Amino acid sequence: MRPMRHTMVAVLVGLLTFAASACGQRTVEHSAADLLGTWWIQEMTVAGDPFDFPNEAPMGFPEIDAPGTLEFLENGRVVGAEPCNGLRGRYSFDGRFLTPSGFRYQAVLCTPEQVMEADALIFGVMTDGVVDVAFDGDDLLRLNRGDVELTLRRAPQNS
């Protein structure tokens, strides 16, 4: 009976190895071109808990339902509009990790305090360092750094 058990274990290990390699082959490679364009911030989690953005329309963006945007440009630059302030800097992307650099932050005091907190958290994701990037289809992007994750939706293209 023991030889049969060893055979079953060997078959199971073989199947698991095949399944793991098949899953690995379906990994989609991404390039900086996949980031290009404007992305609307849809939600943010901090330590796994949803961040409650203020209900007011974002300053300068009354026509969209997003607390901020990030726009990745072809020249390796990114500009953003947070709930109150703006940011800009450079980025590189290797298909999995985004490396922002040289970011500047427009520091204007905003109310309520929750708006300033949101700005600081978003800016913290986009400062110098490495950001984990995950795409969910063509229209969702997740940026994760430390305990903050931003979920962004690609803005509609103007025709």
HELIX and SHEET records of a PDB file:
HELIX    1   1 ARG A    2  GLN A   25  1                                  24    
HELIX    2   2 ALA A   32  LEU A   35  1                                   4    
HELIX    3   3 GLU A  113  VAL A  125  1                                  13    
SHEET    1   A 9 ASP A  49  PRO A  50  0                                        
SHEET    2   A 9 GLY A  37  VAL A  46 -1                                        
SHEET    3   A 9 THR A  69  PHE A  72 -1                                        
SHEET    4   A 9 ARG A  77  ALA A  81 -1                                        
SHEET    5   A 9 GLY A  86  PHE A  93 -1                                        
SHEET    6   A 9 PHE A  97  TYR A 105 -1                                        
SHEET    7   A 9 VAL A 131  ASP A 136 -1                                        
SHEET    8   A 9 LEU A 140  ARG A 145 -1                                        
SHEET    9   A 9 VAL A 148  ARG A 154 -1                                        
END                                                                             
